[in-house]
Amino acid sequence: MFRINAENLSKAYSDKPAVSDVSFEAVSGQITGLLGANGAGKSTLIKMLAGVITPDQGDATLNGCSITANRHLAQNQIGYLPEAASGFDNLTVHEFLVFSANAHGLYGSAMHEAIENCLGMLQLGDARGELLSSLSKGWRQRAWLAQCFVHDPPIMFLDEPTDGLDPLQKIAIRSLIKSTGQSKIIIMSTHILEEAETLCDRLMIMHQGRLVETGATSDFTDKNGRLEASVTSLTR
């Protein structure tokens, strides 16, 4: 079983708290939705968990690897989709996936097999030779999702994974996330409550940098399976 243990994670920017004293646990086989208003601290929390920024206080272990003491070992355990993913514009989709695979120790035939699987899974085969800079927002988002999957990590941090996708692409990506979450830990932020209702097994709700409530999704839904009332009351 894969496991995340986060204890007292905190981060401030220019002395303004962005995340304050967040602790939680997560295990494989669960998709956890991270909900909250803009500026609640969701992206900052994900960046700390992914080792992109260093906590001012606290720590988290990803399958026993500390994100502060053993950052590179911890990062080998994860796939990370940043919010509004961009960059690597001078690489083609295929080159981007080669770069991502190499960064996680995949080379040779194993790398090529993993890349072909990802191109098929994200329906990117026709775009393999296209520069990232030439892609529409939806296609670029799929390329960045592919780099999350290429090394088959046990843990995935997805910051607004369906942002920029058209309705059919959203359906396909949600289905992929749902099936992947059966064997991995997935923590995903989303501002689409209907997405959290259908995808997430558990929820973490943030408000002004603090984790104000966590639990099974069913604990937060009304009799019609909707989250709006409880999430609104917790994030006012």
N, C-alpha and C positions, 0 to 999 in steps of 0.2 A: 504493500500500500504506500502511495506517495503522500507526503504531508508538508504543510506549511505551518510554521509557528511564528507569529508576529507578536512582539512584546514592546509596548510603549513607544511605538514609532512616532517621531515628531520632526517637523521641519518648518522653519520660518524663513521668509524672504524680507530682508531689510527690517528685521525685528517684528514683522507682521506674521503671526502664526498662519501657516497654510494647512498643516496637519498637526493635531495635538493628541498625543498619548493614545494611539490606536493599537489595540491588541485583538488578535483573533486567531483561530485555527481553521484549517481547511484540509480535506482529505480527497483522495482520488475517487472518481465516480460522481462528483458533484460539480455542477455549474453554479457559481456564485455571482449574482448580479450586484454591482456597485452602483447605488442610486444616490442622487442628490442634485441640488440646483447647481447652475454654473458657479464656479468659485468655491464649491463645498470642500474641495481637496481631493477629489477622486483621481485626477491625473497625477497629482503630486504623490499620492499614496502608491499608485501603480509604478511610477518612476523609481521610487525607493525600493519597492519589491523587486523590480527588474534590475537593480544595481546601476541605474542611469544617474541617479543622484544619491548622495550619502545622507543618511539621517543625521540630524543634529543630536538626537537622543534615540535610544532604543535599538532594536535589531530584529531581524527575521531570519529564520533558517528554512531553507528549501531542501527537503530530504536530508536534513542534518548539516547542510552547508550554509554558513553565515554569509549574509549579503555584505557585511562589513569586513569580517576577518578573512573570508575566502570568496571574494566577489567573483573572480573568474570561474571558479568551480561551480558557484551557485548559478552563474549565467549560462553555463553549459546545460543546465537542467531546464531552461525555459525557452519558450517562443514569445516574443514581445512585439505587439503592434502598437506603435505610438499613436496618440491623437493627431489627426490631420497629417498622416505620414507623408513625408516628402524627402527629397535628397536622392543622390546617386543618379542624377538626371542624365549623365553621360554614359550610363550602362544600359545595355539591352536587358530585357526581362531575363533571358537565359544567363547573361553575365552576372546579373544581380543575384540569381539563385546559386550560381557557382560560387560567388563571393560569400554568400551566407552559409552555404554548405561547408566551404573551406574553413570559415571562422569557427565552425563547430566540429572540425576534425574529420569531415567527410571528403574523401578523394576517390579518384579512379572509378571503377565500375559501380561501387556502392553509391558514390555521388551521382553518377549519371542516372542510375535507377531511381534514386530519391527525387531527382529533379523531374524526370519524366512522370513520376507518380503525381507530383505536385502540379505540374502543368495540366495534367488530365483532371485532377481533382478540382482545380479552380477554373477549368475550362479556359486555359491561357495558351493553348497550343498555337493558335493562329497569331499570337502576339509575341512569341518567343524571341523574334529578331527585332522587335520594336524598342526604341529608346524609351526609358521611363518618362522622359520629358515630353514625348509625343503622345502619351496616353491620356485618355479622358480620366476624370476623377475616379469613376467607378472601376475602370480597368487598372488604374494605378493602385487602388485600394486592394484589388484582388492580387496584384503582384506582391504587395507587402504582406498580405495574408499568407501567400505561398511561402515566403521566407520564414514565417512562423512555423510552418509545418515541415519544412524540408529535412530537418534533422530529427523528426519524430520525438519532440521533447515531452517529458512527463507532466510539465506545468506550462500553462499558457496564460499570459496577461494580455488582454485585448481591450484597448481603449476605443470605444465607439466603433466596433468592427463592421457595422453595416452602413456607416456614414458614407454618403456619396453614391450608394448603389441604387439602381433602379428597382422597381418592385419585384421583378423576376429574379434579379441577382440577390436581393434580400432573402427571398424564399430559399434559394439554393445555399447561401452562406449560413443561414439559420439552421438548415437541415444538417449541414456539415458540422457546425458547432455542437448541435445536439448529439449527433452520433459520436463525435470525438470525445465529448464529455463523459461518456460511459466508462472510459478507462483512464482519464487524465484529471488533473485539477485545472479548471478554467475559472479565472476571475475576469469578468468583463464589465466595463462600465457601459451604460446606455442611458439616453434620455427618453427612450421610447418605452413607456410602461407596458404596452402590449407585448413588446419583445421580451421583457423580463417575465411577464406572466406566462408566456409559452415556453421559454427556454430555461429559466433558472430554477434550480432546486432550492437554493437558499438566497437570501438577500442580506446585504450590508448597506445600511442607510446612513449617509453622512450629512452633517449640517454644520456649517461654519468651522470646518476642519476636524470635527469630532465624529466618531462613530456613535451614533445615537441609538441605534437598534440593529440587532442581527437575529436571524432565525429562518425557519423554513418559509418558503414563499407563501404557502397556504396559511401561515399565521397572519399574513398581512392582507389577504384578499377578502373582499366582501362576498356575499352569497352568490354574486354573479361572476366571481372569479376575478374581480377588478382590484387594482392596487391604488387607484387614484386617491381615494379618501384617506387611507392610512398614510401614504407617502406624503401627501399634502399636509396632514396634521403634524407629522414629525419634522418637516423641513420648513415650517413657517418662521 
